[in-house]
Amino acid sequence: MSDKLFKPGQKAPKSGQYEITGPRGGGTGVERTVTRNEPLPPPEQKGQRYRLVDPTQHRRKP
């Protein structure tokens, strides 16, 4: 789990589950699935941000 917070509209650095955090950084329990380089969606309330909690695991084919 990452401690870095991302702003709504910012491009996601990695694909995965992003949790919406409150204005002071506490978790809300609400997650959004976002693909790498796609903008993070608008949050439910003003001042909320996103934290990557479950990055997508990619397997490379041999």
Secondary structure, DSSP 8 states (H G I E B T S, - for coil): ----EE-TTSB-SSSEEEEEE-TTS-EEEEEEEE-TTSB----SSTT-EEEEEEE-------
